[in-house]
Structures are given as structure tokens and as C-alpha cells.
């Protein structure tokens, strides 16, 4: 009697929505509902307390500015998004690569970790100012370097933790079969580190966007979201908020892409963070 029930369950799973779609829906719908309620309360508060537009514009005014300036918002978002994407990719590659080295050489781990923490503790304004003096005024390299550093530290800490915190039983089992260090790395350490990598990406993807457009406040070409927000803060507050909306949508896009990538790999992966297993 159990077999038909199992077959029915599998049939239902085949006809149900894919795991990726379900996870994306769960990631989007609750924040979307919260956003609608928050905007409604925002509009109501302005009407009740009679706040002036220079203090806080109405969401309807912001949306109007967003649609009227959609081309400028799109072009500015492409600049900031491009810098964030470069920083995200380069920082991820560097973070993953260095985490493997730190796992292999403990002396290097003891040397690099304090340095990484020290660099990450330096305020953005200081590093951007230093990088801006190293390159031309119109160069996007300082912003990309800043985003790379932020992403690098997040990925380094998480992936290094995933490579080291492997279930001891898994390691002992592989060693009982005389597995080589490379086989232990491939069969146990890397699968265990993959969930940590995606956790790092979900944190660093929005952080890269934030860093990219915050770095625009401190010089360079005035063609990104940060510079547009600054230039419209006093003259047109609603327009400035429209660019803030563009920045929010850009960060949300990066975050959803990281969730989609994780969802695609989840059915093919048996490990979960902490060395546990899933069916």
C-alpha cells in the first residue's frame, strides 16, 4: 500500500512548480506585500501630517518622476550596476581562490585573515579617496575596486568557513578509504562550502550595489545613481527619490539572481550548511 502512495507523491512533485520558481516566489511575494503596505502607510502619513514635499515627497510623485526619467534612471543604473557586477565577480573569484589557499596553508591563514579584517574596517570614504587619486577623474576603476574589496571579504570569510567546518564523520570515512587530499577536497570540502558561497553571494550582491553607488559621492564621472541622487537632492527631492528607487530595484535584482543561482544548484546538491545532509 505504501508504493502507490509514494508513486502518487512523486507524480505530484513532477507536476508541481519547479523548485526555482517556488523559491523565487517565496523570496518576492512577502517583501512585495510588505512594500505595498508600507507605501500605503507612507502616502497616508503625508496626507494626515501634511508633510512638505521637500521633507518627504509622496510615493505617487516619486513614481511619476521615475517614469518621466526612466531613460536616465536606466542609464545611471547600468553604470552603477556594471561597476557592482565587476566588483561582485572579481571579489567572488578572489575570495574563493584565497579561501582555498588559507584552507591549505594555516600559516598563510594566520597572516591574511587579520589583514583582510583591517582593510575591511577602513571606511569607504578613505579608500575611495585613495583610489581616486591613483586613477584619472573619469575612471570607474576606484568604484570597482571598492566593490571588489567589500565582496572579497564577505566571500572569503564564508567560503573559508565552509571548507573547514566539514562533518568529521565524512572526513574519517574518506580517509578510511585512503582518499587523497584532492579527493577529500572534491568529495567533502567543496560540496560543504557551496551553501556558504551562496550565503555570501546573497549578502555581497546587494552590498556591491550599495558600495558602487555610495562610492560615486566621492568623485569620478557623474553618471551613476549616486551622483544623480546628489544632484537632485536640493532642486528636486522627488527626482532624487526616483533614483533611490532605481538603486533599490538594482539591488533587488542582484539579490534575486543570487537566489535563482542557488535554487538551480539546490536539487543537484546534497549538502547543507554545517555539514548536514538533505534528502
C-alpha positions as CSV (number, residue, x, y, z in Angstrom):
1,X,0.0,0.0,0.0
2,X,3.0,2.3,0.6
3,X,4.2,2.0,-3.0
4,X,1.2,3.6,-4.7
5,X,1.2,6.4,-2.2
6,X,4.9,7.1,-2.9
7,X,4.3,7.0,-6.7
8,X,1.4,9.5,-6.2
9,X,3.7,11.8,-4.3
10,X,6.3,11.7,-6.9
11,X,3.7,12.3,-9.6
12,X,2.5,15.4,-7.7
13,X,6.1,16.6,-7.5
14,X,6.6,16.2,-11.2
15,X,3.5,18.3,-12.0
16,X,4.2,20.9,-9.3
17,X,6.1,24.1,-9.9
18,X,9.8,23.9,-10.2
19,X,11.9,24.4,-7.0
20,X,13.5,27.5,-8.5
21,X,10.1,29.2,-9.3
22,X,8.8,28.4,-5.8
23,X,11.8,29.8,-4.1
24,X,11.7,32.9,-6.2
25,X,8.0,33.4,-5.4
26,X,8.7,33.0,-1.7
27,X,11.5,35.5,-1.9
28,X,9.5,38.1,-3.8
29,X,5.9,37.9,-2.6
30,X,6.4,38.7,1.2
31,X,8.6,41.7,0.6
32,X,6.2,42.8,-2.2
33,X,3.2,42.7,0.1
34,X,5.2,44.5,2.8
35,X,6.2,47.1,0.3
36,X,2.7,47.8,-0.8
37,X,1.5,48.2,2.8
38,X,4.5,50.4,3.6
39,X,3.8,52.7,0.6
40,X,0.2,52.9,1.6
41,X,1.1,54.0,5.1
42,X,3.6,56.4,3.7
43,X,1.0,58.1,1.5
44,X,-1.4,58.2,4.4
45,X,1.1,59.7,6.8
46,X,1.9,62.5,4.4
47,X,-1.8,63.3,4.0
48,X,-2.5,63.2,7.7
49,X,0.6,65.1,9.0
50,X,0.8,67.4,5.9
51,X,4.5,66.9,5.4
52,X,6.0,69.2,2.8
53,X,7.5,67.8,-0.5
54,X,11.0,69.0,0.4
55,X,10.8,66.9,3.6
56,X,9.3,63.8,2.2
57,X,7.5,63.6,-1.2
58,X,4.5,61.4,-1.9
59,X,5.2,57.9,-3.4
60,X,2.9,58.9,-6.3
61,X,5.2,61.9,-7.0
62,X,8.3,59.7,-6.8
63,X,6.7,57.2,-9.2
64,X,5.8,60.0,-11.6
65,X,9.4,61.2,-11.6
66,X,10.6,57.6,-12.0
67,X,8.5,57.0,-15.1
68,X,9.3,60.5,-16.6
69,X,13.0,60.0,-16.2
70,X,13.1,56.2,-16.9
71,X,15.8,56.6,-19.6
72,X,18.1,58.5,-17.2
73,X,17.4,56.1,-14.4
74,X,18.1,53.1,-16.7
75,X,21.4,54.6,-18.0
76,X,22.5,55.5,-14.5
77,X,21.6,52.1,-13.2
78,X,23.6,50.5,-16.0
79,X,26.7,52.4,-14.9
80,X,26.3,51.6,-11.2
81,X,25.2,48.1,-11.9
82,X,28.2,47.5,-14.2
83,X,30.6,48.6,-11.5
84,X,28.8,46.5,-8.9
85,X,28.8,43.4,-11.3
86,X,32.5,43.7,-11.9
87,X,33.2,44.1,-8.2
88,X,31.0,41.1,-7.5
89,X,32.6,38.8,-10.0
90,X,36.2,39.8,-9.3
91,X,35.6,39.8,-5.5
92,X,34.0,36.4,-5.6
93,X,36.7,34.8,-7.7
94,X,39.4,36.3,-5.4
95,X,37.6,35.4,-2.2
96,X,37.1,31.7,-3.3
97,X,40.7,31.4,-4.6
98,X,42.2,32.8,-1.4
99,X,39.9,30.7,0.8
100,X,41.4,27.6,-0.8
101,X,44.9,28.8,-0.1
102,X,44.0,29.6,3.5
103,X,42.5,26.2,4.0
104,X,45.6,24.6,2.6
105,X,48.2,26.7,4.4
106,X,47.5,27.5,8.0
107,X,50.4,30.0,8.3
108,X,49.0,31.9,5.4
109,X,45.6,31.9,7.0
110,X,47.1,33.4,10.2
111,X,48.8,36.1,8.1
112,X,46.0,37.0,5.7
113,X,42.9,37.0,7.9
114,X,44.0,39.9,10.2
115,X,45.0,41.9,7.2
116,X,41.6,41.3,5.5
117,X,39.8,42.3,8.7
118,X,41.9,45.5,8.9
119,X,41.3,46.5,5.3
120,X,37.6,45.9,5.7
121,X,37.5,48.1,8.8
122,X,38.7,51.1,6.8
123,X,35.8,53.5,5.9
124,X,34.7,53.6,2.3
125,X,35.3,57.3,2.0
126,X,39.0,56.8,2.8
127,X,39.7,54.0,0.4
128,X,37.7,55.7,-2.4
129,X,39.6,58.9,-1.9
130,X,42.9,57.0,-2.1
131,X,41.8,55.0,-5.2
132,X,40.6,58.2,-6.9
133,X,44.0,59.8,-6.6
134,X,45.6,56.8,-8.2
135,X,43.4,56.9,-11.4
136,X,42.0,59.5,-13.7
137,X,39.0,61.5,-12.8
138,X,36.7,59.8,-15.3
139,X,37.9,56.2,-14.4
140,X,35.4,53.7,-13.0
141,X,38.2,51.6,-11.5
142,X,38.1,53.2,-8.0
143,X,34.4,52.2,-7.6
144,X,35.0,48.8,-8.9
145,X,38.0,48.3,-6.6
146,X,35.9,49.3,-3.6
147,X,33.1,46.9,-4.5
148,X,35.6,44.2,-5.1
149,X,37.1,44.7,-1.6
150,X,33.7,44.5,0.1
151,X,32.6,41.4,-1.8
152,X,36.1,39.7,-1.4
153,X,35.9,39.9,2.4
154,X,32.4,38.5,2.7
155,X,33.1,35.6,0.3
156,X,36.5,34.9,1.9
157,X,35.1,34.5,5.4
158,X,32.1,32.4,4.4
159,X,33.8,30.0,2.0
160,X,36.8,29.5,4.2
161,X,34.4,28.6,7.0
162,X,32.6,26.1,4.7
163,X,35.9,24.5,3.6
164,X,37.0,23.9,7.2
165,X,33.7,23.0,9.0
166,X,33.2,19.6,7.4
167,X,31.5,16.9,9.3
168,X,34.2,14.8,11.0
169,X,32.4,11.6,10.1
170,X,32.7,12.4,6.4
171,X,36.4,13.1,6.6
172,X,37.0,9.9,8.6
173,X,35.0,7.8,6.1
174,X,37.0,9.2,3.2
175,X,40.3,8.6,4.9
176,X,39.3,5.1,5.8
177,X,39.1,4.5,2.0
178,X,42.6,6.0,1.7
179,X,41.3,9.1,-0.1
180,X,43.9,11.6,-1.2
181,X,43.8,15.2,-0.1
182,X,42.4,16.2,-3.5
183,X,39.7,13.6,-3.3
184,X,38.8,14.8,0.2
185,X,38.6,18.4,-1.2
186,X,36.4,17.4,-4.1
187,X,34.1,14.9,-2.3
188,X,33.7,16.6,1.1
189,X,35.1,20.1,1.5
190,X,33.9,21.8,-1.8
191,X,30.3,20.4,-1.5
192,X,30.2,21.6,2.1
193,X,31.4,25.0,1.1
194,X,28.9,25.6,-1.7
195,X,26.0,26.6,0.6
196,X,28.3,29.0,2.4
197,X,29.3,30.5,-1.0
198,X,25.6,31.2,-1.9
199,X,25.1,32.7,1.6
200,X,28.0,35.0,0.9
201,X,26.6,35.9,-2.5
202,X,23.2,36.8,-1.1
203,X,24.9,39.2,1.3
204,X,27.6,40.6,-1.1
205,X,25.3,41.1,-4.1
206,X,23.3,43.9,-2.6
207,X,26.4,45.1,-0.8
208,X,28.2,45.5,-4.1
209,X,25.4,47.7,-5.4
210,X,25.4,49.8,-2.3
211,X,29.2,50.2,-2.4
212,X,29.2,51.1,-6.1
213,X,26.8,54.0,-5.9
214,X,28.0,55.2,-2.5
215,X,31.5,55.5,-3.9
216,X,30.1,57.8,-6.6
217,X,29.6,60.5,-3.9
218,X,33.4,61.0,-3.7
219,X,34.4,62.0,-7.2
220,X,34.7,60.4,-10.6
221,X,32.2,60.5,-13.5
222,X,28.9,61.9,-12.6
223,X,26.8,59.4,-14.5
224,X,25.7,56.8,-11.9
225,X,22.9,56.6,-9.4
226,X,24.8,58.1,-6.5
227,X,25.7,61.2,-8.4
228,X,22.2,61.6,-9.8
229,X,20.8,61.4,-6.2
230,X,23.2,64.0,-5.1
231,X,22.5,66.4,-7.9
232,X,18.7,66.2,-7.3
233,X,18.6,66.3,-3.5
234,X,18.1,70.1,-3.2
235,X,16.5,71.0,-6.5
236,X,14.0,68.1,-7.0
237,X,13.5,65.9,-4.0
238,X,11.1,63.6,-5.8
239,X,13.6,63.0,-8.6
240,X,16.3,62.2,-6.1
241,X,13.9,59.6,-4.6
242,X,13.2,58.2,-8.1
243,X,16.9,57.4,-8.4
244,X,16.8,55.9,-4.9
245,X,14.0,53.7,-6.2
246,X,16.2,52.7,-9.2
247,X,19.0,51.8,-6.7
248,X,16.6,49.7,-4.7
249,X,15.4,47.8,-7.8
250,X,19.0,47.3,-8.9
251,X,20.0,45.8,-5.5
252,X,16.9,43.6,-5.5
253,X,17.7,42.3,-9.0
254,X,21.2,41.3,-7.9
255,X,19.7,39.6,-4.8
256,X,17.1,37.7,-6.8
257,X,19.7,36.5,-9.3
258,X,21.8,35.1,-6.4
259,X,18.7,33.3,-5.1
260,X,18.0,31.9,-8.6
261,X,21.5,30.6,-8.9
262,X,21.3,28.9,-5.5
263,X,17.9,27.4,-6.4
264,X,19.2,25.9,-9.7
265,X,22.0,24.1,-7.9
266,X,20.0,23.0,-4.8
267,X,18.3,19.9,-6.4
268,X,21.8,18.7,-7.5
269,X,23.4,19.2,-4.1
270,X,23.0,17.0,-1.1
271,X,25.0,19.1,1.5
272,X,23.6,21.8,3.6
273,X,25.5,24.4,5.7
274,X,27.1,22.9,8.8
275,X,27.9,19.5,7.2
276,X,24.4,18.1,7.4
277,X,22.7,16.2,4.6
278,X,19.4,16.6,2.9
279,X,17.4,14.0,1.0
